[in-house]
Amino acid sequence: MLLKSWVYHATMAQRMSLPDKHLDFELNEKGLVHQYGIYGLKHLSNLHKNPSAFEHLIQKSLNEL
């Protein structure tokens, strides 16, 4: 068992009960775009074998350009 994965999921489950969790999620999305860029997100989607995994974030980022 990969303990880091368990800790991440346990922490994420706890965050789901926070009333303003959408603010944290938005910061995470902005961080992904900043770190990887739009093409990086497309590549990340392909690595995960899920081409539409980040599609909403890619479209949102393109609309903000």
ChimeraX attribute file (.defattr): number of C-alpha atoms within 10 A of each C-alpha:
attribute: neighborCount
match mode: 1-to-1
recipient: residues
	/A:1	5
	/A:2	6
	/A:3	8
	/A:4	9
	/A:5	10
	/A:6	11
	/A:7	11
	/A:8	10
	/A:9	12
	/A:10	11
	/A:11	11
	/A:12	11
	/A:13	11
	/A:14	9
	/A:15	14
	/A:16	11
	/A:17	9
	/A:18	10
	/A:19	8
	/A:20	10
	/A:21	11
	/A:22	11
	/A:23	10
	/A:24	12
	/A:25	12
	/A:26	12
	/A:27	10
	/A:28	12
	/A:29	17
	/A:30	14
	/A:31	12
	/A:32	16
	/A:33	16
	/A:34	11
	/A:35	11
	/A:36	13
	/A:37	15
	/A:38	19
	/A:39	11
	/A:40	15
	/A:41	20
	/A:42	18
	/A:43	15
	/A:44	16
	/A:45	16
	/A:46	14
	/A:47	10
	/A:48	10
	/A:49	10
	/A:50	12
	/A:51	14
	/A:52	13
	/A:53	15
	/A:54	19
	/A:55	15
	/A:56	10
	/A:57	18
	/A:58	20
	/A:59	11
	/A:60	12
	/A:61	15
	/A:62	10
	/A:63	8
	/A:64	7
	/A:65	5
